[in-house]
């Protein structure tokens, strides 16, 4: 599967292998998050802890892999960059599925023509199943907390009240477990944000202000850095 397109471009093999390995890690993250979601929906937060720890560790590996990619010089990348067009990270259906599993799901992104038919079908399937935060809310409800679904302000206020309650009092084993899951969700959220930031910096070093091979560039990547999967878990800090 490692088939560089540009004769004499030494660094293309590095580029190809790093991105193929990323896809394998994305597959494992999805495997872990799907299990975590199942455990949370079933009201078993204890079963979600190992998978959340593993996904966090994998994201840390993804960040470390950027150091390997950064050994490639800009001139080394330019030797093979143009023949890659219109290839782009936006074509990674698995990464988009990871975002959907975390809960960042935009129905408008499902039918992106850059994705394969199989990827689009998988994203449509994921629209019909809970993401991580919805699954966590279900687990909280199973343990007696007021965590309604819904995007309205009243539902959000009730969820924040329950989260504040857990953060104020996690002395019992049950509450300590819920608190641990909250922190692991936030750890994963923060790690993905750090990966986005590092990836943006790496791209800036390689292509500067050029448009990317997929038609976008560093400005687009920079706009993703502040995205959060679990905004209520960040917001509750101000309410403690």
C-alpha positions in Angstrom: 0.0 0.0 0.0 3.0 2.3 0.2 3.3 3.6 -3.4 4.8 7.0 -3.7 3.9 8.9 -6.9 7.0 11.1 -7.4 10.3 9.4 -8.4 13.2 10.8 -6.4 11.0 12.4 -3.7 12.7 10.7 -0.7 10.2 12.1 1.9 7.1 10.9 0.2 7.4 7.5 1.8 7.5 9.1 5.2 4.3 11.1 4.4 2.4 8.1 3.1 3.3 5.8 6.0 2.5 8.4 8.7 -0.9 9.0 7.3 -1.7 5.3 6.8 -0.8 4.7 10.4 -3.1 7.5 11.4 -5.9 5.7 9.7 -5.2 2.6 11.8 -5.2 4.5 15.0 -8.5 6.2 14.0 -9.9 2.7 13.5 -8.9 1.7 17.0 -10.2 4.9 18.5 -13.6 4.2 17.0 -13.5 0.6 18.3 -12.8 1.9 21.8 -15.3 4.8 21.7 -18.1 2.5 20.4 -17.6 0.2 23.4 -17.5 3.2 25.8 -20.8 4.5 24.4 -22.4 1.1 24.8 -21.2 0.8 28.4 -22.5 4.3 29.2 -25.9 3.7 27.6 -26.2 0.6 29.7 -25.6 2.6 32.8 -22.2 1.1 33.4 -19.7 4.0 33.7 -17.2 1.6 35.3 -17.0 -0.2 31.9 -16.3 3.1 30.1 -13.2 4.0 32.0 -10.7 1.7 30.3 -11.7 2.7 26.8 -11.6 6.4 27.6 -8.1 5.9 29.0 -7.0 4.0 25.9 -8.4 6.5 23.5 -6.7 9.3 25.4 -3.4 7.4 25.1 -3.9 6.9 21.4 -4.4 10.6 20.8 -1.2 11.2 22.7 0.5 8.9 20.2 -1.1 10.8 17.3 0.5 14.0 18.7 3.9 12.2 19.0 3.6 11.1 15.4 3.6 14.7 14.3 7.1 14.9 15.5 8.1 12.3 13.0 6.3 14.1 10.2 8.1 17.3 11.2 11.4 15.8 10.3 10.3 16.5 6.7 11.6 19.8 5.4 9.3 22.2 3.4 11.5 21.6 0.3 11.2 17.9 0.8 7.4 18.1 0.9 7.3 20.3 -2.2 9.0 17.7 -4.2 5.9 15.5 -4.1 3.1 17.8 -3.0 1.5 18.8 -6.3 0.8 15.2 -7.6 -1.2 14.6 -4.4 -3.9 17.0 -5.5 -6.8 16.9 -4.7 -6.0 14.5 -1.9 -6.7 15.9 1.6 -7.1 15.0 5.2 -10.7 16.1 4.7 -11.1 12.7 2.8 -10.6 10.8 6.0 -14.0 9.4 6.7 -12.7 7.7 9.8 -11.6 11.0 11.4 -15.0 12.4 10.7 -16.5 9.3 12.3 -14.3 9.9 15.3 -15.7 13.5 15.6 -19.2 12.1 15.3 -18.5 9.5 18.0 -17.3 12.3 20.3 -20.5 14.1 19.6 -19.5 16.8 17.0 -22.0 15.8 14.3 -23.2 18.0 11.6 -25.7 16.4 9.2 -24.6 18.8 6.5 -21.1 17.1 6.5 -22.5 13.6 5.9 -22.9 13.9 2.1 -19.5 15.6 1.5 -18.5 14.5 -2.0 -14.9 14.2 -0.8 -15.9 11.1 1.2 -16.4 7.7 -0.2 -19.9 6.2 -0.5 -19.0 3.8 2.4 -17.9 6.6 4.6 -21.0 8.6 3.9 -23.2 5.5 4.8 -21.2 5.1 8.0 -21.7 8.7 9.0 -25.5 8.5 8.3 -25.6 5.4 10.6 -23.8 7.3 13.3 -26.3 10.1 13.2 -28.9 7.6 14.5 -26.9 6.4 17.5 -25.7 8.4 20.7 -22.5 10.2 20.8 -20.3 10.1 23.9 -22.0 13.0 25.8 -25.5 11.7 25.1 -24.4 8.3 26.3 -22.8 9.8 29.4 -26.1 11.7 30.1 -28.0 8.4 29.8 -25.6 6.9 32.3 -26.1 9.8 34.7 -29.9 9.4 34.4 -29.6 5.7 35.2 -27.9 6.6 38.4 -30.6 9.1 39.4 -29.2 12.4 38.1 -31.2 15.0 36.2 -29.5 15.0 32.8 -32.2 15.5 30.1 -31.5 15.4 26.4 -32.2 18.4 24.3 -30.6 21.6 23.0 -32.9 24.0 24.9 -31.7 26.4 27.6 -33.8 24.7 30.3 -32.3 21.3 29.5 -28.8 22.7 29.5 -29.3 24.4 32.8 -30.5 21.2 34.4 -27.5 19.3 33.1 -25.1 21.9 34.3 -26.7 21.7 37.8 -26.2 17.9 37.9 -22.6 18.2 36.7 -22.0 20.9 39.4 -23.5 18.5 42.0 -21.1 15.7 40.9 -18.1 18.0 41.0 -19.1 19.4 44.4 -19.6 16.0 46.0 -17.9 12.9 44.7 -17.1 11.3 48.0 -19.1 8.1 47.4 -17.9 5.4 45.1 -20.7 6.0 42.6 -20.2 9.7 42.5 -16.4 9.3 42.3 -16.8 7.1 39.2 -19.0 9.6 37.5 -16.5 12.4 38.3 -13.7 10.2 36.9 -15.6 9.7 33.6 -16.2 13.5 33.4 -12.5 14.1 33.8 -11.6 11.5 31.2 -14.0 12.9 28.7 -12.4 16.3 29.3 -8.9 14.8 29.0 -9.8 13.4 25.6 -11.3 16.7 24.5 -8.2 18.6 25.5 -5.9 16.0 23.8 -7.7 16.3 20.5 -7.5 20.1 20.8 -3.7 19.8 21.4 -3.4 17.6 18.4 -5.3 20.1 16.2 -3.0 22.9 17.4 0.2 20.9 16.8 -1.1 19.8 13.4 -1.8 23.4 12.5 1.7 24.5 13.5 3.2 21.6 11.5 1.2 22.5 8.4 2.2 26.1 8.8 5.9 25.1 8.9 5.5 23.0 5.7 3.3 25.1 3.5 3.1 28.6 5.1 0.1 30.5 3.6 -0.3 28.3 0.6 -3.7 26.7 -0.1 -3.7 23.0 0.9 -3.9 20.1 -1.6 -7.6 19.8 -0.7 -8.3 23.4 -1.5 -8.1 24.7 2.1 -5.1 25.7 4.2 -3.6 26.6 7.5 -6.4 29.2 8.2 -9.0 26.5 8.0 -6.9 24.3 10.4 -6.5 27.2 12.8 -10.2 27.7 12.9 -10.7 24.1 14.3 -8.4 24.5 17.3 -11.0 25.9 19.6 -13.7 23.3 18.8 -14.9 21.5 21.9 -16.7 18.2 22.1 -18.0 18.7 25.6 -18.7 22.4 26.2 -20.8 21.8 29.3 -17.9 20.0 31.0 -15.8 23.1 30.4 -18.6 25.5 31.3 -19.3 23.8 34.7 -15.9 25.0 36.0 -17.2 28.5 36.2 -20.1 27.4 38.3 -18.2 25.6 41.0 
